Amino acid sequence: MIWAAAFITVAILAWILLYVIINGIGKINWEFLTTAPKGFGGGGIFPMIITTCYIVLLSLLIAAPIGVCSAIYLVEYAKSGKIVRIIRFATESLSGIPSIVFGLFGYLFFVTQLGWKYSLLSGSMTLSIMILPTIIRTTEESLKAIPVSYREGSLGLGASKLRTILKVVLPSALPGILIAVILSIGRIVGETAAVYFTAGFAPHMAKSIMDSSRTLSVHMYVLTKEGNFDSGFATATVLIIVVLTMNLIANFIGKRLNKSRI
């Protein structure tokens, strides 16, 4: 039964990927990847690929430091008490809020109240709030998995607690932190509603973080809404490739960091 459950899980993933790729690979060519959209579903998706990468990088630059530092505080410094319970409750509540609610909040606060309008910054700020629970909880579990003897050995040799965390605990928990980053990348790239309300859906390249543009997921939504399923499947195939590429890059960086640490 265990083997059957594992096989069914892998088979469902393979089925989805093959179905999307088979229906979309025929539309993909060099022009489709390097040109801007034209008319109703015509042209390519180059601005969307760049915008998606921008959104991912900006969101991680905002959320990763906050999430990792929050996890360090919860594991290494905070004692079980009312403050810790409040933080955990807030984290769990954030993870359970629907994405459309994040989109409406981002639209009302970042786009309207702060006057950032539809922009990459508004979208990145909204997405960074969405991925905070993933980064915090995954990093927290990674830090808890580090043996106490590592900390005791470092402290026994005269290192301060901060130096122990920076030089011993964090490098040992790096694989778990990278998993949090990979999960966050998948959440960012696949998000549509929150980006639609904050980053906008302009079909051109953003010249700065204060300009509006659309990601691959938003572009795919627009295409399918217009009935252009061929370009929608092709965009979905590119989206899958982008996610896999980012995951491979993150794994490669993690392995290089582990080798340099060893």
LINLIN-V736833 format. One record per pair of residues at least 24 apart in sequence whose C-alpha atoms are under 10 Angstrom apart, sorted by sequence separation. I is the first residue (numbers start at 1). J is the second residue. D is the distance in whole Angstrom. If there is no record, write none. Layout:
i->(I/I)
j->(J/J)
d->(D/D)
This chain:
i->(102/103/145/146/191/192/193/194/215/102/144/147/190/191/192/193/196/143/146/189/190/191/192/216/99/102/103/142/143/145/146/188/189/190/191/192/99/102/142/145/189/190/192/193/143/144/188/189/192/142/143/99/139/142/143/145/98/141/142/97/140/142/143/95/96/139/142/143/94/95/139/141/142/94/95/139/140/141/94/95/96/139/140/142/94/95/138/139/142/94/95/138/139/93/94/137/138/139/91/92/135/136/138/139/91/92/135/138/139/90/91/135/137/138/135/136/88/91/92/134/135/138/91/134/135/190/133/134/135/88/132/135/88/131/134/135/190/131/134/189/190/133/189/131/132/131/134/189/190/130/131/186/189/131/188/128/131/186/187/127/130/131/186/130/185/186/185/127/128/186/59/63/67/127/130/182/185/186/58/59/62/63/66/67/70/71/74/127/182/185/58/61/62/66/74/59/60/63/64/67/68/71/72/75/76/124/127/130/182/183/55/58/59/60/62/63/67/70/71/75/123/182/185/54/55/58/59/62/63/66/67/70/71/74/75/181/182/54/55/57/58/59/60/61/62/63/64/65/67/68/69/70/71/72/73/75/76/127/182/52/55/56/59/60/63/64/67/68/71/72/75/76/126/127/179/182/51/55/58/59/63/66/67/68/70/71/74/75/126/178/181/182/54/55/58/59/62/63/64/65/66/67/68/69/70/71/124/56/59/60/64/65/67/68/69/71/72/123/124/126/127/179/55/56/59/60/63/64/67/68/71/72/122/123/126/178/179/55/59/63/67/71/122/123/125/126/178/123/124/125/60/64/68/120/122/123/124/175/178/179/119/122/123/175/178/118/121/122/123/177/118/119/120/121/122/176/118/119/120/175/118/119/120/174/175/117/118/119/174/116/117/118/119/175/116/117/118/119/174/175/77/118/174/76/124/76/111/112/120/123/171/172/107/111/119/121/122/171/106/107/110/111/120/121/122/76/103/104/105/106/107/108/109/111/119/120/121/122/123/172/103/104/107/108/119/120/121/122/123/171/100/102/103/106/107/118/119/120/121/123/171/99/100/101/102/103/104/105/106/107/118/119/120/72/76/99/100/101/102/103/104/105/106/107/116/117/118/119/120/99/100/103/104/116/117/118/119/120/167/98/99/100/102/103/116/117/118/119/120/98/99/100/102/103/72/100/72/68/68/67/68/64/67/64/64/63/64/60/63/60/59/60/59/56/57/60/56/59/55/56/56/57/53/56/55/56/55/53/52/53/52/52/55/55/51/58/54/48/51/48/51/54/55/47/48/50/51/54/47/48/49/50/46/47/48/45/46/47/48/51/45/46/47/55/55/51/52/54/51/52/53/50/51/52/53/50/51/52/38/48/49/50/51/52/37/47/48/49/50/52/36/37/47/48/49/36/47/48/49/36/45/47/48/45/46/48/45/48/48/45/45/41/41/41/42/37/40/41/40/41/41/40/41/42/45/49/40/41/44/48/52/40/41/43/41/42/45/49/53/41/45/49/52/53/56/41/44/48/45/49/53/32/28/32/33/27/28/32/26/27/24/25/26/27/28/29/33/23/24/25/27/28/23/24/26/27/28/23/24/25/26/27/23/24/25/28/23/24/25/27/28/22/23/24/25/20/21/22/24/25/20/21/23/24/25/19/20/21/23/24/20/21/22/20/21/20/21/19/17/18/21/17/20/21/17)
j->(126/127/169/170/215/216/217/218/239/127/169/172/215/216/217/218/221/169/172/215/216/217/218/242/126/129/130/169/170/172/173/215/216/217/218/219/127/130/170/173/217/218/220/221/172/173/217/218/221/172/173/130/170/173/174/176/130/173/174/130/173/175/176/129/130/173/176/177/129/130/174/176/177/130/131/175/176/177/131/132/133/176/177/179/132/133/176/177/180/133/134/177/178/133/134/177/178/179/132/133/176/177/179/180/133/134/177/180/181/133/134/178/180/181/179/180/133/136/137/179/180/183/137/180/181/236/180/181/182/136/180/183/137/180/183/184/239/181/184/239/240/184/240/183/184/184/187/242/243/184/185/240/243/186/243/184/187/242/243/184/187/188/243/188/243/244/244/187/188/246/120/124/128/188/191/243/246/247/120/121/124/125/128/129/132/133/136/189/244/247/121/124/125/129/137/123/124/127/128/131/132/135/136/139/140/188/191/194/246/247/120/123/124/125/127/128/132/135/136/140/188/247/250/120/121/124/125/128/129/132/133/136/137/140/141/247/248/121/122/124/125/126/127/128/129/130/131/132/134/135/136/137/138/139/140/142/143/194/249/120/123/124/127/128/131/132/135/136/139/140/143/144/194/195/247/250/120/124/127/128/132/135/136/137/139/140/143/144/195/247/250/251/124/125/128/129/132/133/134/135/136/137/138/139/140/141/194/127/130/131/135/136/138/139/140/142/143/194/195/197/198/250/127/128/131/132/135/136/139/140/143/144/194/195/198/250/251/128/132/136/140/144/195/196/198/199/251/197/198/199/135/139/143/195/197/198/199/250/253/254/195/198/199/251/254/195/198/199/200/254/196/197/198/199/200/254/197/198/199/254/198/199/200/254/255/198/199/200/255/198/199/200/201/257/199/200/201/202/257/258/161/202/258/161/209/162/197/198/206/209/257/258/194/198/206/208/209/258/194/195/198/199/208/209/210/165/192/193/194/195/196/197/198/200/208/209/210/211/212/261/193/194/197/198/209/210/211/212/213/261/191/193/194/197/198/209/210/211/212/214/262/191/192/193/194/195/196/197/198/199/210/211/212/165/169/192/193/194/195/196/197/198/199/200/209/210/211/212/213/193/194/197/198/210/211/212/213/214/261/193/194/195/197/198/211/212/213/214/215/194/195/196/198/199/169/197/170/170/177/177/180/177/180/180/181/181/184/181/184/184/184/185/185/184/185/188/185/188/185/186/187/188/185/188/188/189/189/188/188/189/189/190/195/199/199/209/206/201/204/202/205/208/209/202/203/205/206/209/203/204/205/206/203/204/205/203/204/205/206/209/204/205/206/214/215/212/213/215/213/214/215/213/214/215/216/214/215/216/203/213/214/215/216/217/203/213/214/215/216/218/203/204/214/215/216/204/215/216/217/205/214/216/217/215/216/218/216/219/220/219/220/219/220/222/223/219/222/223/223/224/226/226/227/228/231/235/227/228/231/235/239/228/229/231/230/231/234/238/242/231/235/239/242/243/246/232/235/239/238/242/246/231/230/234/235/230/231/235/230/231/229/230/231/232/233/234/238/229/230/231/233/234/230/231/233/234/235/231/232/233/234/235/232/233/234/237/233/234/235/237/238/233/234/235/236/232/233/234/236/237/233/234/236/237/238/233/234/235/237/238/235/236/237/236/237/237/238/237/236/237/240/237/240/241/240)
d->(7/9/10/9/9/9/9/10/10/8/10/10/9/10/6/8/10/7/7/8/8/7/5/10/10/8/10/10/7/9/7/10/8/6/8/9/9/7/9/8/7/9/9/10/8/9/10/10/8/9/6/8/10/5/9/9/9/9/8/9/9/8/8/10/10/8/5/9/8/7/9/8/7/7/8/9/9/9/9/8/9/6/9/10/8/6/7/5/10/6/7/7/9/9/10/10/9/9/8/7/10/9/8/7/5/10/7/6/9/9/9/9/8/9/9/8/9/8/9/10/5/9/8/6/7/10/10/9/10/10/10/8/9/9/7/7/8/9/7/8/9/10/9/9/8/6/9/9/9/9/9/10/7/10/10/9/7/10/10/9/9/8/6/9/7/9/10/9/9/9/10/9/10/7/10/9/8/9/8/9/8/8/10/10/9/10/9/10/10/8/8/9/7/10/10/8/8/9/8/9/9/8/9/10/10/9/8/9/8/9/6/9/5/10/9/5/6/9/5/7/10/6/10/8/8/6/6/6/7/8/8/6/7/7/9/9/9/10/10/9/8/8/9/9/9/9/9/10/8/7/8/9/9/8/9/10/8/7/10/10/7/8/6/7/7/8/5/6/6/7/7/9/7/8/9/7/8/6/9/5/6/9/5/9/9/5/10/7/8/9/8/9/9/9/8/9/10/10/10/9/8/9/9/9/9/9/10/9/10/9/7/10/10/6/10/9/8/7/8/10/10/9/8/9/8/9/8/9/8/8/8/10/10/5/8/7/9/10/10/9/9/10/9/8/9/9/7/8/9/10/10/10/10/9/9/5/8/10/9/10/10/5/5/9/7/9/9/6/8/9/9/10/8/7/9/10/8/7/5/7/5/5/8/7/8/8/5/7/10/9/8/5/10/10/10/9/9/10/9/9/10/9/8/9/9/10/9/10/8/10/8/9/9/6/8/9/9/8/7/10/8/9/8/5/8/8/9/9/9/9/9/9/10/10/9/5/6/10/9/9/6/7/6/9/6/6/8/9/10/8/10/8/4/7/5/10/5/6/9/10/10/8/9/9/6/7/10/9/6/9/8/5/6/8/10/8/5/8/9/7/7/9/9/10/10/8/7/4/7/6/6/5/8/7/8/5/7/9/10/10/6/9/9/7/9/8/8/9/10/10/9/9/10/10/10/9/9/10/8/10/10/9/10/9/8/10/9/8/9/8/9/8/9/9/9/9/6/8/10/9/10/10/10/6/8/7/8/10/9/9/7/10/9/9/10/9/10/10/9/10/7/10/9/10/8/8/7/8/7/8/10/9/10/6/7/9/9/5/10/10/9/8/8/10/8/9/9/9/7/8/9/10/7/5/10/10/6/6/9/8/9/8/8/9/7/8/6/7/9/10/8/8/8/5/6/7/8/5/10/8/10/9/9/9/9/9/8/7/10/8/10/9/10/9/10/10/10/6/8/9/8/8/9/9/10/10/10/6/9/9/9/8/9/9/9/8/10/8/9/7/8/8/9/10/10/9/9/10/9/8/9/9/10/9/9/7/9/9/9/7/9/9/10/10/10/10/9/9/6/10/8/6/7/7/10/6/8/10/8/8/8/9/9/4/6/9/6/4/9/10/8/9/7/7/10/10/7/9/7/7/6/8/10/6/9/9/8/10/9/9/10/8/9/7/5/6/9/10/10/10/9/8/9/10/8)
